[in-house]
Amino acid sequence: MELETKIYQKENNLSPGNLLKQSLGDIYRSRFLARQLAERDIKAQYRQSYLGIIWAFITPLATAAVWVFLNMSGTIQVTDTGIPYPVYAFTGTLLWSIMREAINSPATSTSSARGILSKINFPKEALIISGIYKLLFNSSIKILLLVALVFLFGIGFHWSLLLLPFVILGALLFGTTIGLFLTPISMLYKDVGKVVGMGFSFLMYITPVVYPVPGEGIMRTVMEINPFTPIILTSRDLITGASPDYLAYYFVVLAATVPLFLLALMAYRISIPIIVERSN
Amino acid sequence: MSQELKNHKQQTPNNEVLVKVENLSKKFCKDLKTSLWYGVQDLVSNLKGNKTERELRDQEFWAVKEISFELRRGECLGLIGHNGAGKSTLLKILNGLINPDAGKVTIRGRVGALIELGAGFNGILTGRENIYNNGAILGFSRKEINEKLDEIIDFAEIQEFIDMPVQNYSSGMKVRLGFAIAAQMEPDVLLIDEVLAVGDLGFVLKCFKTIDKILPNTAIIFVSHSMPMISRICNQIILMEKGLTKFQGDDVAKAIDLYYQSFVNNESNVVFDDGSLSLEDIKLLDPQSGEATNQLNWGEDLSLYFSFKLNRTFQESPIFKIIIFDKEQRPVAILKENDKNETIAIKNNIIQFVVSHKNIQLSKGVYTLNLLVAEGRIQAPLLRTNGILTFQIIHEDEIWPPFLLESSFT
């Protein structure tokens, strides 16, 4: 039997093509590990909690409730959203929480594996994939909740709802890609995570999460450039059955995400030894 | 090309080189903030391909410097050295966890590491569930684990508790379970770092049995501070000191001697002293010349000269106990104490005598003496000093037991 040969040296002699091939190969080889890690974390999370899954969506629901209250009490006048405002706010905050979780996912997974990263050599890509599995699990529960809310407010069923999982999948990939680019540096400096957390709370206000894109002005320009806008809006339009205005931009974002994701994977693979060396 | 082909043909499965390390070096940084900043720079240079020569930057030092060796299937390399000598760093590089700063490692075959047992265990989950977690990290597939599950549980001897959360396991049980899973690996190269130190005797024996079983088909690199373990399984050795190779070769005994010598501390330390007397002089006397020496041939007579200064008057001579310790700080013998009724002469508050032992049969090695002086029927201690003298017994045979006894076969 031919033995696999590994070479460790300072120089990184791999061409990007080979690097990518190895990375994708490791993802395939570690599919069981990725699933096992996700299963472990999900099980452990719920076994030690009575409210369990409720914690996953209580924050976005609370945020939405605040906005619904502000709007209904007349404190803040939100321009017409075309659908009942509570539906608009709840879909917005839940989708936003999915995005936020997706961005944090690679760093969280890597960080929680710090202990074994410095002891055992295993395909690190499994951490990213297990993060995606966990995202899929949490997101599907949030989406079920969303759909229930939609029916509750009498929006009714639309065939477009069946496309929602694909759009969410794209959204998760987009979020994970951003997170993956930030992971190497955020493993070294805690500051990065703080900045991302803070930046994200501001980002929400230039994304149509709790209010729609205004008709004109600087805010409209900013929101239309913001790549999160087409993701949130397309998802929401599919849920409520409206015609997705930003579908073209969504596809542009998605088309950019795929190569960027592969690039981020390569950067991650190269950075891991340095993270293990410097921050363990 | 034909040469290569020929070489390949000559290789039997048992002597192929599995691990080849060439001039391996690794540097670390002493300051965290600087280290993190260098990390950012390295991230960038890694992405660019990282071809430039690496020099020591400010605050950096070589943790591993120019280590080279080759290891074949069936061989076991012991890595010994003080704490911080670079052993674990070297192991991490071999395991591919961190990249070297210079040099090259070539490893053929499946690499297994016994560096941390039970990696990936989650305390809340049961032992059974964690077998899958840890197994997955070690690279097993679900099918493989399913097949080996019973064997793992039997090996760990925790059938009764296998469905209990792992957080309620004792540390020994966790290690047992971790080892039971790891023992299922069939590696070509196995890296072991000090994991066998934990666990009870039964467990350690079991570990060795497993290692003995896989050794013929594996190249093992073994890091340990336990010299008996090293001498038991290693046939090659590297003694590291401050990142450098201090000794390398197949003379395991010599390396172990050097390792122990690096600990020899010629200063004696007083453990207890009530002030009534003090040790003025101690000498090992050469059997031929009677001069002070620190070496004896095996089978010669041991003669120790002592001189004490007394700080008060004594009714009778105190009792002198001289204990011999080996290099592992195990007590191996005690010289029979002086008889109370035989008074040793005291002159001008000085008490001096020679203690002798005929035909010393301690095995080759370095020994130290501890001294205990006591008084009276209840043997109240007066003075206790460790390491008053270090001497060496010379003999051609290297043996592990502390005594090499004269014998005749009839």
Interface residues (C-beta under 8 A of the other chain):
Chain A: L3 E4 T5 K6 I7 Y8 Q9 K10 E11 N12 N13 F32 L33 Q36 L37 R40 D41 K43 A44 R47 Q48 G115 I116 L117 S118 K119 I120 N121 F122 P184 I185 L188 Y189 A267 I270 S271 P273 I274 I275 V276 E277 R278 S279
Chain B: L18 F28 S35 L36 Y38 G39 V40 D42 L43 N46 L47 G49 N50 K51 R54 K92 I93 L94 N95 G96 L97 I98 N99 P100 D101 A102 G103 K104 V105 T106 I107 R108 G109 R110 V111 A113 I115 E116 A119 G120 N122 I124 L125 E129 Y132 N133 A136 I137 L138 G139 S141 R142 D188
